[in-house]
């Protein structure tokens, strides 16, 4: 048994806690991506192409990271899909 948790906490409780934390972080990341997207939309017309590509890459990375939080650990060891 881990010293991190009191002895009365079951594995099922730990797993439920971990799931809740992952879902909360996933929600926060998706909210962040939506806020970035909304803020960037008005700037695309006058922005340099490199800036737009950077915003799109960042949004894809955030969404990919958020999706991985509920997929659990990847069996093939990949950390994510490159947005390129």
Beta strands, then each sheet from edge to edge (+ up, - down):
end
